[in-house]
């Protein structure tokens, strides 16, 4: 019978999707539909601010070799680098480990049902461009899930590990970002 039972014969695993209607699942579209919404469905994603540090490594003018950056700098706000912010909509979930899969060393695992509230995994659409060292801000939202104005930042999360998730074709489907809470 082979390793896999296939009523059609052979050792091949039967296809999950009907090849006549959809040869492969479009994970990017499925992610966008789920998180960003489609038609009358609003999606489960929440608005966040992604603070992207200058990719060229250009330091803020307040930074110097001996003391670092100024926490009361009106531009970098203690980040040490120039940065820009953009709106992203993604999914935020707490985790209990230090890796993107939630697995960690056995002695540091928390009991079932207990979470480390200083770590989170954020799922972002392929159009976002996160990198390690960037910051994510959770913001105050109204009852409809839209941001209050002026923007009120509630929590700051530092991106410590950023991984892309790709489709079978190699196209980027979405981003998976492990974050740690930062005081601000």
Order of alpha helices (4+ residues) and beta strands (2+ residues): alpha-beta-beta-beta-beta-beta-beta
